[in-house]
Structure formats: structure tokens, C-alpha cells
Amino acid sequence: MKVALIYAKSQTLRGKVANAYAEEDETKGEYSRDEIYPPLGIATLAARLETYGDYEVRLQDDSLDSLDELKEAMRWADVVGISSLTPNAKRARELGVICKQEIGRPTILGGPHPTTNPEYFLESGAADICCQGEGDFTLPEVLQNIDKPENWENIKGITFMKDGELHATPRRELIQKMDEVPWPAYHLYDMAKYFDTMVTPGVTLMSSRGCPFSCTFCDAEMTPRTYRAMNPNNTVDLLEHLLKTYNPPQLFIFDDLFTIQRKRVLGICKEIVARGLAFEWSCESRVDTVDIEMLRWMRKAGCVKIYYGLESGSPDMLVTMKKDVTPEKILRGAKLNRMVGMYFKFFILYGFPSDTVKDHRLTEELVANARSNAISVSILVPIPGTAVFEEIKGQLTGDVTETEFHFWHHTEMWKHPTFSHDEMVEERDRLIRRHHQVIGSWKHKIHKKWERICAFARYPVLISDFFEIRRRKKQYLKRIKNQWGERLARDQVKLQIPKVGVKHNAAPKA
């Protein structure tokens, strides 16, 4: 059976993002650069299908491929699968209609939005079946029975139309052993094509699934609050495979929460060092899940950037969001990062229903005191399937799924009780300017160096780490010099740390 798996991407957003980064004087802080990486979801499903030996699979990425290329893949295939996030749901529906109604192929939709809103695709005739949750074993079973609708009721984790009504089967159990999940089928992508588009070339991977926390703005329907991870040796096996196969300047670990298991993180980092693998990588974390030993081993193993979901500096908002963290823990974690010399970035979220000016000022003060290297400030977009969506869905200005939006750009989705949308955007820009003002000051730079000196005195092992990191850095630069040296020099890209555009015309008003 020939199967085409397509990652849907809003074409409108592609243009908007490109325009945003073209404006050098725009207040943007360090937005997500919206780099185009090979989609891991459909690549992992393709790898699973390859293990059966009965499928020929093509992977298509709407981020790069033209509509003509997508249509050609649809005509080639016996069955087509389309993956959709909520911001891309409208585009996924459009592709589903083309595939099912114009080209006439059986069409399966999967991913976060088909999980929470299958009716969006089924009732519009864009899909025959929507898969809910993890599709590793659901998709093969659907493919085996795609021409036997009488068997669909026996397949767990799907929704389809029956007698004109939506019919959902019981959810499939989550995969418990991540070590049994095949590595993504990177070989089915033109990796060089991706590298050519990237500001900071690299390869992504996932070594775990799920997050045990309960943030109200997060859609956990795909992997309901259940954390599962590859063991350290297998994780490093994957890292080493990617380095040897593609020789990327960087690797990006896309786990929802990489640092939740301390013993596992230390095991991975020590194995990287033991194997002599020299590369740079980044990950996502929470400030209350790291300690000095973990951070120093991560730094020594090549981690050069950590993203933290800070969201707010207001105690009230942190409780409202169910972040399960306090400002004191945030400041403590930030200091640990500065002590070990780790570049770290905070994600901030404005626009919660109870957000006030006071909450924003508290956030400004915490950001100023935490002194992260970078921040990215988003304005809330309520996603179907989240607790905050259920709270304010009656106040939405329109259908979220009919609005093509980007999490790091401002799109008005509902009327906030305290701020107009323009006021919310100005509040966001004010925070970015305040942060830029603080980290650009001589006071911060001197304080930062003093903290490092004090850390060396308190933890002498950081001194030997410093020289070990420098040695491994030289080894790393030597590895990538032949393939990437000219390009990195030409583009003046400092690895992992893109340039930041920000308006300099005004400091925040008191």
C-alpha cells in the first residue's frame, strides 16, 4: 500500500512570519523564529509503517512543498494522512477536501486538532476518519481496514461518520515504552532542503512524550499528563546517529519537558561526554526542575540554551494558570543558570482573563530581577481542548479554528475585560523594552561576571568544567568547519542565539 503523510501548514502565516522578520525596527524581542524543521510526528508514523514491510511511504511538508507537489503525492498514494495543529486546522481541512473530494483518495486526519475537534474535518467532508491521540498503532490498524467500514467500530482511538452522526470509539492506551518507538524516518525527507531554509541549521528529536503538569492553557489531549521517556543510552544512540548521518551544527530536543527526571538527564549528559560527542543542543524545561549539578552537566554535554515556560511573574497569575511554581523558585532557578553560564530564555504569556496592570508590572519586575538572556512574549490564544478555552469560549470574537494564527504574533481572538487588543500589544512591547534595557546595561554585565566569579569560588568544580567546555567547543567547531564554516560566517549566525530586533526609542514608563 502506498501512503502519503502530509504536514499541513497555514500558507497565510508563512507570509506573515516572513514579513515580521523583515522589519528590523519591529518590537519583537526574541520571537520564535518559526524555523522550518522536518515534522517529527508524521516521520515517526512513517517509521512505524516501515517496520511492517507492507507500506511505501512518502512524507510531504506543506511548509516547503508546493500545492502541486502535495497533489502529486495524493494522486500517487492509495491512502493519504494529514497532520494538523490548531493554527493550521483551516489549511488541513482545505487539503483534506482536495484529497478526498477532488482527487478521490481515502483521507485520514490526525494530530492535536483532529484529536479535540474531529467534527471540524468530518462534517465538512475533509476526512473519512480522524485519529485521536497517539497514532503509532492506530494508523496501521486504520490502513488495514480503510476499505472495510464495517470494522471501524472495533478500532480504538478514531472518530468517523456513521448514519450521518459522529461516532467515536474508546481511546487507545498510550504507549508506555518509548524505547520501543522507532526513530523518525528522517531519511524520507530532503534534509539539505530544510538546512537551506534555516537561520540556525539543526535537526530536531523527541526523547520523551507528555508532561505531568496541568497548565490551563496547554492542550494535553494528545498525551494526557502522562510522561514517558527513552532510557539514557538509547537517547544518546539517537543523538549520535543524527550527528553521524547529517553532521548538523545543532540538535534541538523537542521534549515537552526534558528535565523532569533528574537521574535520566544526568545519565544522558554523562553518556554524551563519555562517548566524546561534541555538539550543541537546546531543550525546554521548568526552573523548578533543575539544580546546579544538572545544569553543569548539561552545559558540559553541550547544552547551550534552555527555554523556560515562565508565563508570569505575578503570584496570582501563576496560581490561576496552575503553573505550580512561585516567583521565588523562578528567581532561584534563574540564578543557577547564570552561575553555570547557561544561556536561558523565558516564555511569557499575557492576556489571561484575570490579567491586570498590576500583574504585568509584577512580571516586569521579576523578569528584570531574573535577567534571562532572552524573552518571548505571547498573547493568549485560547486553544480548543484547554481549560482556559472552556472558561472564555463564550467571549470569543470568532471561531479559533477559522483564524490562522501564530502563537508568537498578536491575533485578537476575544475581548479582554481589562485591556483592548492594542493596549495588550503595547503591554507586551513594554515588557520586551524593559528586558532589553536591563540586560543591555553595564550594571547587569558586571553583576553577571561577578556571579560567575562567586560561583567558581563556591563550586570549584565549575572551573574545571569551564576548561572542559572550551576544549569540547573547539572539538565541536572543528567537526562542523568543513561543511558549515563558510555559511555560518557568511550569515553571521551565532549558534542558538539569533539577533534580536527591538525599538530603541523609549524605555518603559513608570
N, C-alpha and C positions, 0 to 999 in steps of 0.2 A: 504494500500500500504506500502511495506517495502522499506525504503530509507536509503542508506548508504552515509554518508557525510565524505569525506576524505580530510585531510590537507596534501598537498604534501610538501616534504622536500628533498632537494638535499642530496643524500647519500654521494657524494664526499665531500661535505662541512662538514658533520658530522665528518669525519675523519680528515680533515684539522684543524678544530677548536680544536678537542681534542689534536692533536699534538702540536698546537701553545701553548696551556696552559700547556703542559707537559714540555716545555722548560723554565726552571726557569730563565735563564740568557738572555732570549729574550727581546729586547726592545719593550714593548707593552703598556706602560702607563697603564691606566685602560681601556682596551678594553671592549666592550660589552662582557659579559661572555657567551653569546649565551645560556642562560638558556632555558630549555625546559618547556614552560608553556602550559597549555591546550588552544588550539586555540579558541579565542573568537568568530571569525566570524561564523564558522560552528556551534558552540554551540548556538549562538543567532538564527540562522536559524532553528536549531532543536527545540528550544523553541517555535518559531513561528509555526512550523508544529504541535507541540503537542497541540497547542490551538485549532486546527481544529478537533482533535479527530479521524481523518481518517488515521493517519500515525504512523507506528512503525519505530523509527529512531535509527540507530547506528552511533556513532562517532568514526572515526579512525584517528590516528595521525601518519603520516609517520616518525615523529621524534623518535617515540618509538616502533611502531608496525613493525613486520617483513613483508616482501612481502607476505609470505604465509598467514599471518593474514589479510592483505589487500585483497588478492584474495578470501579468505573465505567470507569476508564481501560482496564483489562484487557478489559472487555466491548466497549468501543469499538474496540480495536485488532485488527488482523489477526495481529500478532506482538508479543510482549512481551519486552523485555530487562531484566534485573535486575542491578544492580551491587552487589558485595559486598566489603567489607573483612573481615578475620578477626574482629574483635569483633562484627560484625553478621551473621556467617555463619548462625547459627541462625535469625535473623529472615528472611534472604534465602531460606533453604530453605523456611521457612513460607510466604512469599509465592509461591515457585515452585510449591509443592504446590497452593495455592489457584488460581493461574493455570492450571496445566496440568491438574489433576485435577478441580477444581470448576467452573471457567469454560470449560476446554477450549480454551485457546489455545496455539499453539506457543511454547515458552519458552526463552530463551537466557540463560545466566548468564555474567557477565564480571567482571573486576576481580582484585585480588590473591589472594583466597582461591580462586576458581574456577581461577586460574592454577596454584596449587600443589596444590590438593586437589579436582580435578573430581569424583572419586568420591563426595565428600560430597553432592553435588547429584544426580548421575546415578543412583547406586544407590538413592537414596530416592525417585526419581520426581519430583524437583523441577525437572528441566530436560531438554530434548531435546539441547541442545548446550551445552558450556562453551567459552568462548574463552580462549586463553592469551596473555598479554602484551598489547601494544597492539592495540586493536580497530579502529583507524581504517579499515583496508581489509578486515579480516576480517569485521566485522559486515555491510557491504554485500554481500559475497560470500555470506555465510550467508543473508541475507534473500532474495537472488536464487534460492537453491536450497533454501529451507526446506521446500518440498513435494516435493523430489527427493532423498531419502536416498541414492539410488544415486550421487549426485555428491559426497557429503560427503567421501569419501576424498581427493578432489582439492583440497579447501580447506585451505590451510595454517593452522596455529595453532588447531586445535579438538580437542576430545575428545568422543566420543559412545559410546553403547552399540551394539555390533554382535554379534549372536548371543549375547546375554547377557554379553558381556565388554566391558571398557573398550577403546576403540580411539582412539589419539592419532595425529594427523598431524604431520608435521615442523613445527617452529616457524617462524613467519613472520619475515622480516627486519625489523629495527627501522627506523622512519622516520629517515632521515638529515638531511632538510632541514626544520627546524622552521618556516622561513618559509613553507612550503607547507601547513602545518596551519591550517585555518580557525579563526578566533576562536570561542570558545564561543558557543553560541546563547543569550545572556543574555535575549534578547527573548522566549523561550519560558517564562521564569519571571515570576512576580509579584514583582518586585524590592521593591516597597513592603512586601509581606508579610514579606519577610526583614528589611528595615530595622527594622520594628516590633518584631522579636524580639531585636534585638542590643543588647548593653550598649554596644558601641562600633561604630556603624554603618559599614559599608565594603563594598567589592567585592574579590573575590579574582581572581587571574590566575596563569597559569604562562607563563613566557617560555623555559623550558628543561625538558629531561627527563633524568633519570639522574644518577648520582653515581659518580665514578671510584674512590671509596674502598671498603674491604672490611670494614666493621664487622660483627662476628659476630652482632649482634642485629638486623641490618637485613635485610629481605626484598628482594632485588634482582631477583627473578624477572621482575617486570613490565618492567624496563628494565635488563638485566644489565650493570651497571657501565659503561654507555656514555653519555657526556654529549653532548647536542646542544642547541643554543640558537638562538633568533631573533637576527637582527642588531640592533644598537642602534636604528636608525631605525624598523624595524618594531615593536620593543618599545615605543618611545615613541609610535608611532602608536596602538597598542592602549591604552596608558595615557591618551592624550588622548581617544580615543573613549569610554572609560569615564567620564572626567571630564565630557565634554560631554553624554553621554547620561543619566547618573544623578546627577551632581553629588554624589558621596559625600564625607563628611568624610575618609575614609581609603581607601587601597588596600593590599591585602596580597599581596605577591608570594610565592606558594606553591612556588617552585622548591625542589628538594631542597637545592641548594647554589648560591645566587645569585652568590657572589663567586669562583668557581673560575677565571674568565677575567678577569684584571685589565684588559686593554685594552677588553674589552666593557663592563665595569662603568663604567669612566671614560667610554666613549663614550655610554652611556645617560644618565649623570648630566649630562654636559656638554650633551647634546641637550635634556634637560628644562629646564635653565637657559636655553639659547639660545632655546627656544620660549616662555619666560616662563610655564611651567606651575607653579602654586603649589599644592601639596597635600602631605599627609603620608602616608608609607608605611613598611612594615616588610618584613623579609626574614629568611631563615635563612642561616647562614654557619658557617665554621670560623675559629678565632682565628689559625690559621697561614696563612690565605689573604688577610689584609688588611694594609694598610700605611697610613702616615699620609696619603699623598696620596689613596688610595682612600677612606678614611674621611672626609676633609674634603670631598671632592666628593660623597659620598653624603649627608653632613649638609647641605651647601649645596643639594642637589637635593631635600631634603625628607624623607630617611630619618630617622625619629625613634626607631626601635627595631630592634635586631638580636638574633636568637635564636642562641645558640651551643650546639652539642652538646658540652658539656664531658665529661659522663658520670662522670668520676672524677678525683681528684687524686693517686691512687696510681700511681707509675710501673709497678708490676707489673700493675695492672688495665688501664692504658692499653694495655700490650702484649698482654695477654690478649684484650682487646676488638678488637685490631687497629685502634686509633684513629689510629696513625701520627702521634702528637703527643706532646710532652713537657710536664711541668709548667712548665718554663722558657719554652716557647713560649706556653703559656696565659697566664702572668703578663705576658709581653711584649705579647701581643695585648690583654689587659685594660687595660694601662696606656695603650696607644694610644687605646682607646675613651674612657678618662677624659680624656685630653689634648684630644681634639676635642669633648668634651661630648656624646658619644653615649650614649643610654640603651641598656644591653645586659643581656640575660638569659641565664643558664646553665641548660641542662637537665642534670640529674644522674640517673644510673641506679644504683640499689642492687640487690643480690640476685643477682649473678653467682655461679656455683658456687664459685669460689675466694675470694669476698669474705670479708674478716676485719675484726675490730675495728680492727686497725692500718690497713687500707686506708681505713676510714671516717674515722679521725682525720686521716690524711693529706689526705683530701678536705676535711675541715673546715678544716684549716689553709690549704689552697690557696684555698678559697672566701673565707676571712677575709682573705687577702692580696690576692686578685684584686678583691674589693669590687665585684662586679657589682650593678646596681641591683635585680635580682630573680633568684630561682632557682625552678625547678620540679623537684621530686624525685619520680621514678617508681621503682616496684619492678618488677623484671624479670618480664615475661610472655613466655615462650618462644613465638615465632610459628612455625608450620609453614613450612618453606622457608628457615629461618635456620640458621646453623652452630651456634648455642648450643642450638637446639631439638634438633638431631640429637645433641648431646652429652648432654642430660639427659632425653630423651624417655622413657627407661625409669624415671625417677623422678617422672613427673607424677602428680598425685593424681586426675586425670580427663582427659577429652577437652577440649582447649583450645577446640575449635570448639563444644562444647556448653555452654560457660561464657560468659555475656555479661559482658564486662569492659571497663574503660576504662583506657587507658594511664596516666592521672594519678591513678587511685584504686587503693587497695590490694585486690587479689584474690589469694588464695593459690592458686597453680597447681601448686606442687611443694614438696617438703620440702627446705629448705636444710640443708646439713651443719653449718653453724655457728650459725645463728640460727633461732629459732622465728619464725613469722609476726608475732606480737605484738612480739617483740624487733626485727624488721626495721622494723616500723612506727614503733617508738619511736626507732630509729636515724635514720629519715627525719625524724621530727619534731624530733629533737635538732639535726640539721643546719639545718633551717629556723629554729629558735630562735637558733642561733649566728649565722647570716647576718643575721637581723633585729636581733640585738644589735649586731653590728658596724656595719651601715650606718646604724643609728639613733643611733650615738654622735657626740658633738661632735668627737672626735678624727678620725673619718672625714670629717665635713663640712668641718672646717678643712683637712685633708690634701687633700681633693678640690679645694677652691678654690685651694690653693697649687699643686697640679699644673697647674691651668689657667693660673695666672699664669706659671709657669715655661714652659709650652708656648707662651704668647704671646711670651715673650722669645726662646725658641729658634726658633720658627716665626712670624715677624711676620705672615705671610700669614693666620694664624688670626684676627688682629684684624680685618682687612677682611672675612673670612668671617663673623665674629660679627655685624657690622652688616648684611651682606648677608642673613644668615639671619633677622635681626629684621625686615628690610624685606619679605622674602618671606613671613614668618609673618603680618604684617599684611595682605598681599595675600590670603593663603590664608583668614584669618578673615573678611575682607570677602566672599570668594566664598561661603562656606558660611553666612553670618549669616542671610540671609533664610529659607532652607529648614531649617536645623538649629540656629540660635542658641537658640531657646526650649527645645528638647528637651535640648540639651547642658547648658544652665544648670539646667533642672529636675532632670535626673538626676544633676547634679554629676559628670559623667564627664570626667575629664581624659584627653584623647585618647591612645590607645595605652597608657595606664598605669592599669589598674583598681586599685581599692582592694584592700589585702591584709589578710586576717584571719589573726591568729596569736595563740596563747596567750601571755599575758604573765606567767604565774605562776611561771616558773622559767627560769633560764639553764642552759645545758648543764653538766653535772657534769664535772669534770676526768677 
